[in-house]
Amino acid sequence: MSISPLTAPLRQATETFHEQGAAPATNVLLRFQAPITLGLLIIAIAAAVRLTQLGQPSLTAHEAHQANWVIQDRTEAMRSLPPLVGWMHQTSTAFLGKTEFVLRLPSALAGLLCVALVFEFCRRRIDPLAGVLAAGIATVHPVLLTTSRSVGLGSIEAMFAVALLWSGRDVVAEPSRRRMATFTAVAMLALACTFTSVLLIAAWLPLM
């Protein structure tokens, strides 16, 4: 088929675009998908190491001390634990039973969410590969791993520390009503779940 002299330059330009532009587009797609795939794999590993045999071994003396508040004395639990944490333990043990697995489950879920937040924060605000590396470190970090598999507030505090870091950083970097509302919501939820969140919130306020 003959090509009109008027359409020949357009055909040539289109072919050149496909030849030169397809490879960069494919590279960009691969660069975007690979870190997300690796991040999801790391989060799956984090779930496995935190939830596998969560009911073993028996509670330590420190865990038993906090568990007694939940199991035996509801008033003491609500007085000694942050409001939402005390309510969460009371609800989970009422429906799922008072076992080691159930008592440690809130910490394990908070630890898993902490890894996911670390990955997303670093991926979006630093670099995709930095998110993969940071999530990998958070998955196997001894302190984060231990608190994720024990009764206590350590894992919940770590999760809210990352959430406050992310939301606070966004407000300082580019203030807006929506970002300030997000930070306020995270701060209120953190105060209802941890006592140490007030220190992180106080550190951000002078910068806003």
N, C-alpha and C positions, 0 to 999 in steps of 0.2 A: 504493500500500500504506500502510495506516495504521500509525502508530508508537505503541506503548504509552507511556503517560505515565511509566512506570518506566524505559523505555529511552531516552526522548528526551534527558535530560541527558547520558547516556553517549555517544550519537551526536553531540551538539553538542560535547562536550569532545573527542572523537576528531577531528572535522573541524577544530576550532580548533588542535589540536596539529599536524596535518598542514599547515595553512596557515602557522602561525608557525614550526614546527620544521624543515620541509623545507629552507628557504633557508639557515639557519645550518649545517645538516648538510652541504649541498652546498658551502658556502663553506669549511668545515673540510676537506672532502675535497680540494677544489681547492688549498687552501693547503698540504696535505700532499703532493700529487702534483706540483705545479709545481716546487718546488725539487729534488725527486728527478729529475725529467725533465731539468731544466737541468743538474743535477750529472752525470748520465750522459752528456749531450751534451758537457760540458766534458771529462770523462774520455776520451771518444772522440776529441776534438780533441787532447788531450794525447798519446794513443797515436799519432795520425797524425803529429804534429810530432816525436815522438821516434823512431819506427820508420821513417819514410819516408826512403829513401836513407841509412840508417844506416851503410852501408859506404863512403860517400863523405864527405869526401875521404880520402886516405891518412892513415895514423897520423902524428901530430905527433911531435916528438922526445921529449916527455915520455911520450906514450902508448907509443912504441916501446920506451922504457926499461923500462916495466912489462911490456909484452908479451913482451919477451925473457926475462924471468923465467919466464913461463908456457910459452913455446914451446921454449926451449933448455935451461933448467935447472930441473928439477922440485924439486930440493932447495932451491935458492935461492928459488923461488917460495913454498914452504911455510914457509921461514924468514923471509922478508921481508913476506909478506902474512898477514892474519888467517887462521886455519885454514880456516874454511868458504869464504872467498873464494878462497883458493888451490885448494881442492878443487873448487869450482864452475867455475873457469876450466879446470882440468885436465880435468874431465869434459866440459864443453861443447866444448872444442876437440878432444877425442878422438873425440866422436861426430859433431860438426857441421863440423869442419874448422877450420883456423887462418887465418881471414879477418878482415878489419876488422869486418864485420858481427857475427860470432860473438864477437869480443873485446869489442865494445861492448855486446852484448846484455844482459849482467847489469846494467850501469849503466842502460840504457834501461828495463828491467823494474822496477828499483828506483825509478827516477824516476816511472814511471807509478803504482806502488803508493803512492808518497809523495803524489801528487796525490789519490788515492782516500782515503788516511788523513786528509789535511787536510780534505777535504770532509766525511767522516763525523764526525770529531772536532768540527768547528765546528757541523755541523748538529745533532748530538746534545747538545752541551754549551753552545752559545751560542744560535744561532738558525738555522733552515733557510736563510734568505737569506744569513746570514753564511757558511755553508758553501759556497754557490754563489760568493760573492765571493772567499773565500779560495782555493778551488780554481782559479778563474780566474786569480788572481795567481800561484799556484804553477805553473800551466801555462805562462805566458809569462815568468816571472821569468828574467832572463838567466843568473844563476848556476846555478839549478836546471836550466835548459834545456841549458846548456853541459855541465855534469857528467853529464847524462843521455845525452849523445851522445859521450862520450869514455871511454877506458879509465882507470879509477881508482876511488877509494873515495868520492869526494865525494857521489855520488848515493845510495849505500848508507848513508852517514853521515846524510844528511838524512832518509832514510826511517826509520831507527831513532831519530833525534831526535824525530820526531813520535810514533812508537809509545811511546817512553819518557815523553814529555810526557803522552800520553793515559792510559797505565796508571798512571803515578805520580800524576797529578792525581786519579784515581779513588780511589786508596788514601788519599790525604790528606783528600779531601772526605768519604768515607764508608768507613772501614776495615772490611774483612771478610776472612775467610780466602780466599775465592775471588778477590777483587781482588788480594790480596797474592800469591797463587799466579800470577796472570796477570802481574803486574809482575815477579816472579822469573823466569818463563819468558822474557819479553821481554828482560830484562836479560842472562840467560845467552846467549840467541841473539845479542844485540847485541855482547856481548864476544867472541863467536866470529867476528864479521864485521867489527868495526871496533875500532880502538885508542882512539878518542876517546870511546867510550861510557862509559868508566870515569868521565869527568868529569861526565856527566849523571847517572849513577847515584849518584855521591858527593854531588851537589847535592840529590838527593831524600832520601837516607837520614836526615839529621838531622830532617826534617819528619815522619817516619813513627813 
